[in-house]
C-alpha cells in the first residue's frame, strides 16, 4: 500500500515538474524567436490601467473573460494610438490611490469621481470626461418614489465610492434618516443585497444603475438627482506628462470618430460624455 | 475626526465582532463534538458522512462558505437574503469551526490509552459512563492548548464577515480609514484584536490551570 502511494506521489510530482519545465521552455523559445523579428518590442512602454473590475458599464469582466467596458475600450484605443502595450490591473477600490502610488498601475481610470481631496493630495487628474449623478436604485414593485420614502430603511453603498463619502458629508442629513447604511465591497454585492431583499435601495452612480436596470428586470431608478459630480483619470503626482499624452490621444480618438464608435456600444452613458457634447 | 471618535466608533463595531465570536463558540463547540463522535462511529456510512463534512468544510475557504451561506439560498432557491446578517455569518462560522474542533476532539479521544477503557470495563462502567466520566475530562484537559489556538484564530477571522457586508469592527475601521485617508484605524483594529487575544490567552491559561487536577 505504502509503495503504491509513494509511486503515485512520485508520478504526480514528475508530471508536475514536466508540466512546469514544459511551460517554461515554451515561453523562453517564444521570447527568443520574437526578439529578433521585432526589436522595437522591447522599447515599447507598458501602460497599466487601474480599474474596479466590478463596475459596469465602465469596467468589468466581459462574457469572453476579458476585461471590457467603456473606460477599458477607450484606454485600449489610446494605447494602440500611442503604441503602448496595454495592461489592466484590478485595484481594491478603497485602496486605489495607495496602489497607484505603489506603481501597481499607471493610472486609475474606472468611472472615478474627481474629488477635491485627490487634487489636494497632489494627484494629477485629467480633464473631466463624464457628468455623473448619484441616484437611488430600488425594486420596481417597491413603493419608494423619493429619497424621503426611504426613512428608516436599509440602503447599501460601495465602500470607497464617492456615494459613500457623499452620505458621510454633504448628504449626512439624508443618510441619518435611513435606518441603516450598509457598506459592501462592490456594487454587484450591493445589487445582490437588493435582489435578495436584504436592503431596500442602493445608492449608486447613475450609469451603473442604468446599466443594471437595462440588464435585469424588476428594478427602477428613483428620479431624483442627489449629487452631481464628474469622472476623471488619476495619475501619480509626477506623471503630468503622461496625463497630457493620454489626454491628447483621447482628443485624437474623439476627432477621428473612434471615441463615438466606442460610446455607441454603451447607450446608457452616451448622453453624459463631455467629449461628445 | 479625533482619535477618540475613531476608537469609540470602532468600539461600537466591536460589539458585533464579539457577537460573532461568542455565538460561534456556543454552537461550534458542541457541534464539533457531535461530528467527532459520528466520525468515530462504527457504522461506516455515518462515519464516512462525518469525514466528508470535515473534508469539505476544512478544504474550502471560510470566505467562500460565508458567501455561500449568505447569498446561496437566494441564488439557488430565491429565498430572501437575511436582513440580520448575524444569522448567516454565525451559521457559516459555526459549521466551519465545528469541522476543526471535531478533529481536535478526535486527536484527544484517540490519544487515550486502551488500558483505561479496559480498566473501566473491569470496574463495571458502561460505555457512555466510561466516556463521560473517565475519558472526556482528560480529553478536555489535553486538547485545551489546540483549542486556544483555534479560538485565537477565530478572533481574527471575524474580520472576514466584511465580505457579506456585516458591519463589524474591521468594516467600520475600513470605512473610517477610507473617509479620513488615514492609516490609524488599522492600527486601532490591530490593537483591538491583539488585546482581545491576550484576554483569550489569559482566560484559557486559567482554564488549563483549573483543569490540571490529574497532574501529580
Interface residues (C-beta under 8 A of the other chain):
Chain A: X94 X117 X121 X154 X156 X159 X160 X164 X165 X168 X182 X183 X184 X185 X189 X192 X193 X195 X196 X197 X198
Chain B: X71 X74 X80 X81 X82 X83 X85 X162 X163 X165 X167 X171 X174 X175 X177 X178 X179 X181
